[in-house]
Amino acid sequence: MRRHRIMGLLGALTLAAATLAGTAGPANATAPAAPGAGTGVTPPAEFGTDWHDPLTAAPPVARPATRSCQVTLAEAQFRDFTPYRGSYVPPTGCGADGWAKVVLRLDGKVKGRQYDRLGHLSLGGVEILRTSTPQPSPDGITWSVEKDVSRYRDTLSRPQPVEMLIGNVVDDTYTGVIDVKVTLTFYAAEARTGSTAPAETPDRVLALTSPDVTTPRNTERLLAEVYATGSGGGCEEYWYMTTPDAAPYSCKAADGPYREVRISVDGRLAGIAAPFPTVWTGGWSNPFLWYVTPGPRAFDVQPVLYDLTPFAGLLNDGRSHRIEVSVAGVPAGQSGWSTPTNLLLWQDEAREVVTGSLTRHEQSEPRGSSRWTPGAEHRLDTEGGHELTVAGYLDTSHGRVATTVTRAVRNTSVHRWTEGENRDALTATWTDEESVTRGKSTTRTTRTYTMDGETTLGAGDRLRTVLSLGDAADTVTLRGGRVVDRVRLDDRYTGDATYTANVPRDQRHAVGTTSARYRLYGSAAGGGCYDRTVATAQGTVTVDRRRC
């Protein structure tokens, strides 16, 4: 199965969908359902022209019980690659900037025929949302995305220019105009309810619009967030399946599929991370997998976070420094990755200048190798990894504070395919282990991403995709060696969909089942536990179950 051939075919299909009778939940809403029960809806024998609007099993953003103010940030119809530009003014009725929470909500609708599209929204140059769109139906679909954007308080506290773009193409074939409205809801901090502004809100947020940046001289904590996405329709959208040049496969990368997102300060490696293997809503050659339940993070692309505090002593000298982001493993000169970056800074209000030093910088030799074994079924085995430890101290108004950051990333994968790629399969695991010790507090996070799937093109041009995805994280916070907090995330998706390729839509006889289960435990979950499962068959929601 030549990936470019199949993807071109899918783009030309009339992708049909509509809303079922009843309420179609937003992307992260909690639709009414009896705990432990199915929906009682009998699915059709195969996909028709109606199915449920997109939704995910993820929890809605929790909101405090305080007065609120809403601002429309953007309202636009995207037909091409012309960005929406507007102006933002903070609300006046919910406090100047000390809000308890700020929630962004995107409401979208689209109908006709269209690809999935990648979009972003920035405020004063600071990217606050990266998202992708579902594929529509002739009758139209609606969806929504929510995100807690409280950490951008510094940016939100002042009037700012707004820019939003969901790049799109509308012509006689691809007719879907993407219609979106984005709002911000501000929740006031009111002592009578016990709701206060988030303690960890940065004092400053800087968009890294060029590598050269000058940070405030009294910075005492510094994080970088990178919205790293491999996309654009080329082979880097499927970077995890690329092969070395010698292997007979349609997507090439000289060094194989190992990728690593890196950040450097003045040319010195400052942070490493495993990229999340996002599967967009047209991914793996089979949109029937994604019409109702998108893969993890597809609607809310989460940034990679780096703690750069060990470098703050160097950066606080008042001079310009270079902070750069790169993706290791991408063939030289090949496009496909986007890495918009924000710097989040906390300042020592009692000092004009905070001094310090970088005291430790150790890294292993980066490893990334692929071994191709030819045969009737080709096989590519890939292993890669890298470790980095950096440490430094700062002399603050509350004493000397030392910070040590250790990170280790690893990837293993087995890619199998036949001549002509009529069978194409991947089993892969990525781990990203991080430990940050700041003073007497240590936070350890283990992230694990998994992908196990196969696409086959069989007799009668029946194309079948079976795929499982996993997004897991375990975060433990210790103080004085004692566990004071723990958060566990386990977001899993499974899907199995089949249709007849190379025929008109009404002859595809598509069938498909999907299941998405999102589990969250600890302080990040309301009541300490969130567990929701959404299952579908032929586009009908058959299970919407909550166990907590």
N, C-alpha and C positions, 0 to 999 in steps of 0.2 A: 504493500500500500504506500505509494508515494505520498508523503505528507502534503506537499504543495498541491498535488492533484486533488486529494480529498478535500483539503481546506478550500480550494477554489470552487469545488462542487458545492460545498455547504453554503458558501457565500451567495451562490446563485439560487438557492432553494427559497421557496416561499415558506417562511417559518411561521406556522399558524399557531395562534393561542388566543384565548379569551378568558373572561372571568367566569368561574362556576357560579351557579345560583348560591346565594349566601354571601357571607362576608369574606373577602380575601384580605388576609392580614398583611401589614407592611413587613418590610424585610426583617425587622427584628422585634416585631410586636408579639405579645403573648395572646394569641387568638383563643377564644373561649373553647375549652375542652375539659371533659371530666378527667381527673387524674386517673391514669391507668386504663383509660378506655380509648377505643378507636373512634373515628368520626361517624361511623355508621353509614358512610357513603360507599356504594358499590362502584368500583371503577369500570370503565368500558373495556372491551376486549382488546382494543388498540387505541392509539392516539387518534383523536378526531380534530375538530377545529376549536374546541373549547378546553381550557384547563386553568388551574388555579394561578392567581398572580404570584410572583416570586415572594418567598419568605425564607428566613433562616431560623435556626433553633436558638440563636444567641439571645441573651437577655436584653430587654430594653434598658436604656440608661436610667438609673434611679434618680429621682428628683426630690429635692427637699420641699417640705410643706411651708413655703414662704411665698410672699407676693412675687409675681413675675412680670417681666416686660419682654415683648417680642419685637424683633427687628427683621425685616426682609433684607437679606444680604444679596441675593441675586434671583432674577427671574428672567429666563431666556429660552429661546428655541434654537437648538444647534442643528444647522443644515450643512455646515462646511467647517473650515478650520479658522473661522473668525471668532476671536474670543469675546466674551461678554465683559464689558468694563463699566463700572459704576462707582458709587461713593458710599462709604459707611460712616455713620455717626452713632456714637454710643447712646444708649437710652438714658433718660434722666430720672426715671421713677423708681429705680431699683439700686441706687447707690452709684457712686462715681466709678469705682473699680473693685471694691472689696466684695465681690459677689460670692455667694455660697457655691454656685455652680453655673456654668454656661453650657447649654446643649445645642449643638448644631443638628438640624434635620433637613435632609434632602428628600423632596417628593418629586417623583418622575413619572412620566407617561410617554408612551411611544406606540405607534401602530404602523402596520404595513410590513415591509420587508427591510431588514437591516442587520448588519454585523453587530457584535458586541464592541463597545468602544471604551477607551480609557479616558478618564477625566481628572482634572485637578482644580482646586480653588485656593486662591492666595489672597491675603489681606496685607497691604503694605509690603508686598514681596515675600511675606511669610506664608509658606504653604500650610494650610490647616486641614485639607482633605484631599485624599487621592482615592479614586473610586473607579469602578467599571460598571457598564450597563448590561442588563439582560437583553436577550434577543426577543423581538416583538412578534405580534400576530397581526393579521389583517384587521381584526376588530379592536386591537389595542390592549395593552397591559399597563398596570400601575405598580409602583414599588416605592419603598422609602428606606432611608438609611439614617441612623442616629449616631452621634458621636459626642462624647464629653470633650469639650475644647477649653476647659477651664485653665489649662496650663498656658494658654496664650493670652492671659489677662493683660499683660503689658501691651500687647498689640491691640487688644480690644478696647483698651481704656482711652484711645485717641481716635479722631477721625482718620480714615485710611482709604486709599484707593482699593477697589475690588477688581480682581480679574478671575474669570472662570472660563475653562475651555473643555468641552467634550468634542474632540475632533470627529467630524462626521462627513459622509459623502451621501448626497441625495441626488438621484437621477431617475431615469425611467425604470431602472431595475431595482435600485435600493431606495425605497420610498419613505422610510421611517425617519421622521423629524423628531429629535429628542427634546422633549419639553420638560423643563425642570424649574422648581422653585426651592430656594434654600433660605431657611430662617434660622435665627439665633434666639434662644429663649434664655433670659438672664434671671436668676433666682437670687433675691436679696438675702444678705446675711442678717438674720434677726436673732438677737440674743434670747428673746422669749421662747424661741423654738429650739435653741441649742445649735442652730446651723450657723457656721462661720465660714469664712473664706478658706479655701484649701491651704493647708500649711506649707505644702511643697510647691506652691505656685512660684515660678521663677520671677526675679525682679526685672530681668531684661530678656527679650527674645530678639535675636538678630538673624536675618536671612543671609545665608552665605551665597550671595549673588556673584561673587568672584572669590578666587582663592585668597586674596589679600584682605585681612581683617584686623582691626584694632579693638581689643576688648577693654572694658572698664578696668582701671588699675586696682580696684578693690574687690575683684572677683574672688570668692572663696569656694565656689562650686561651679563646675562647668560640665554640661552634657551636650552632646550633639545628637540630633535625630536625622536619619537619612531615609527618605521615602524611595528605597531602591526597588525598581521594577524592571524586569526583562520583558519587553513587549514590542509592539510596533508591527506585528504580523510576520516578521522574519524569523530566522532560526533561533534567535535569542529568546523568543517567546517560549521555545521548547529547549532551553539551554541544557536541561538535565538529560536530554536524549541526543545531544550532538556527539559526533564521533571524530576521531583523528582522520586526517586526510586520506590515509591509505585504505580505510574501511569503506566498502561500497554502500553508503547511506546518503540520503538526500540532504541532511543537515550536517555541515562540517564545522569543526573547530580544531585547530592544529593540535591542541593539547588535551582534547576530550572535554567532558562535561563538568569537570570540577570548577566551581566558582566560589569566590570569596570576596566579600565587600570590605574594603579597607579604608581607613582614614589616617592621614598623616599630618604632623605638625612640623613645619619647616623641613620637610623631606624625611623626617623620622617617623617610622610606623608608630601610631598612637592607639589604634584599635582594629580589631578584626571581628568578623561576624559571618555566619552562614546565611545566605539569602533564603527567604521563604519561597518554596516552589509553588507560586500561585498558579492555579488553573482557572483561566477566564471562562466565560459562559459559552464559548464556542469551542472549548478545548477538547483535545483528544478525539478530534474528528467527529464528535457526536453531540450536537446541542440538545438532544432529547434527555441527556443526563442532567441538564442544568435549567430547564425551563421553570421549574418551581423551586428547587433547592440548589442554590449556587454552592460552589466549593468554599472551604474556609478562606476568609479574608478577601474574597473576590469583590465584595461591595464596599469594604472598609479596609483599605491597604494600610497596614500598620508599619510605622517607621522602625528601622533598626536604631537602637539606642547605644551610645558609647559614653562612658564616663571619662572625661578628659581632665578631671581635676588634678591629677599628678602633674600636668603641664601648665597649670595656672600660674605657678611662680615664674615660669619663663614668659608667659603671655602678658603678665601684669607690668611689663617694663614700659608701657606707653608707646611702643613701636608697632609697626605693621608686621604681621606674621602671616605665613601661608598655611592654610588648612585646606587639604585636598582630599577628595574621595575618588576611589578607583575600584573597578571590579576585576579581580585577577581571573585569568582564564579566557577572557574574551579575545578572539583573534584580533591582531593589530589592524586598526583601521575599520573594524566592523562596528556598525551602530547597533542599537537595540536596547541599551540600558539607559534609564533615567535615574538620576541620584540627587534630587533637590534636597537641600540640607538647611536645617535651622540650628542655631546655637542657643541653648537655654542657660542663663547665668543667674547665680545668686550672689549678692554683694554684701560686704561687711559695712553696715551703715556707720559704724563707729570709727572707721579708718578710711582715709583717702587712698592709701596705697597698702596693699597686702603683699608682702614679700615671701619668697619661698624658693624651693629648688626641686628639680627632678633628681631623685637619688638612685633609681634602679630602672634599667631597661634591658630586658632579656627576652629573646625569642628563639624558637626552634627554627630549623631550616624548613621552609614551606614544602609540603609534600603533595604531589598531585600527579598520579600516573594512571594510564589506561592500557590494558592489554587486550588486543583484538585476536580472537580465535576464529578463523574462517571455517566455513562448512555449509552444509545444506541449511543449517540454522546458524547464522553468525552470532557471536557472543562478544560483548565488550565488558570487561571487569574493570571498575574504576575504584581507586582508593585515594583519599586525600586528607590532609589535616595540617594544623598549624597551632602553635601555642605562643602566647605573649603575656609577659608580666611587666607592668610599669608601676612605679611608686614615686611619691613625692610628698613634700610637706609644705604647709603654709603657716606663717606666724600671724594669726588673726587677733582681734581684740579680745577673744575669749581663749587665748592660748595657742600653742602649736598643735596643729591638726595634721596627722599623717593619713594619706590615702594610698591604698594598694589595690590595683586592679589586675586580676588574672583571668585570662580567657583562653579556651581551647575549642577549636572547631574541627569537626570530622565529617567525612562523607564516604559512604560505600554504596555502590550500585552495580547491578547486573542488567545489561541491556541485551535482549535477544531479538533477532529479526530474520526473516527469510528474504530470498531474492525477490525484488519487486516490492518488498515491504508489505505483502499481503497479510503477514503476521508481524506484529510489532509490540514488544512487551518490555516493561521496566519494573524492577524492584529496587527501591532506594531508601536510604535512611540518612538524615542529616542530624548531627547533634551540635549544640552550642552551649558550652558550660562556662558560666561567668561567676566570679566571686569579687565583691567590692567591700573592702574594709576601710571604714572612715572613722577614725577615733576608736571608740569601744564598740561600734556597731558593724556587723558584717551581714551582707545580703548575698545569698548564693542562689543562682538560678540555673536550672538545667532545662534546656529547650530541646524537643525532639520532633522532627518533621518526618513523615513517612509517605511513600507513594508506592502503590503496587497495582499495576494495571496491564491490560492487554487489549489491543484492537486487532480484529481479524476481518478480512474481506473474503467471504466464502462463496459457496455455490449460489447461483442466482443473484450475485452481487449483494448478498445480505451482509451488511456491515454491523459488527457487534463490538461494543466496548464494555469491558468489565473493569471497574476502577475503585480503589479504596485510597482515601487520603486521611492523614492524621496531623493534628497540630496540638502538641502537649507541652506544658511547662509546669515546673515545680519550683516555687520560690520560698526560701526559708530565711527569716531575719533573726539574727542572734544579737543579744546585747550582754556583754560580759560573759559570753559563752553559753548563755541560756536562751532557748527558743522563745521569742516573744510574738512571732507571727508566722503564719504559713498559708500560702495560696497555691491551689492546684487547679490547673486547667486541662481539660481533655475534650477536644473538638474533633469529631470523626464523621467522615462522609463515606458512603458506599453507594455504588450505582451499577446498573446493568441494563443497557439499552441496545436495541437492534432495529434496523430499518433497511429497506431495499434502496440501494444507491442508484443513481443514473436514471431515475424515472420521475414523472411528475408527482407532486406532493400527494395527490389522492391515491397514488398507487404504492406508496412507501410502506404501508402496513407496519407502522412503527409501534414497538412495545418497549416499556422501560419501567424499572422500579428503582427508587432511591430511598436512602435513609440517612438522616443527619441527626447526630446526638451531641449536645453541648452540655458539658458538666463543669461546674465551677464550685470549688470549696474554699472556705476560709474567709478572711476579712473582706475580700473583694466581692463576695456574694451576699446578697441580702439574706439575713438569717443564717449565714454561714454555709448555705447550700443552694445550688441551682442545678437542675437536671431536667432537660427537655429533649424529647425525641419527636421529629417530624418525618413521616414516611409517606411516599407517594407511589401510585401505580398508574401508568398511562396519564400522568398529569393531574390525577385526583389525589387529594390529601386523604390518606386512609388511616393515619395515626397522628394524633397530636397529644402527646402524653407528657405530663410533668410528674416527677417523682418526689420532689422536695416540697 
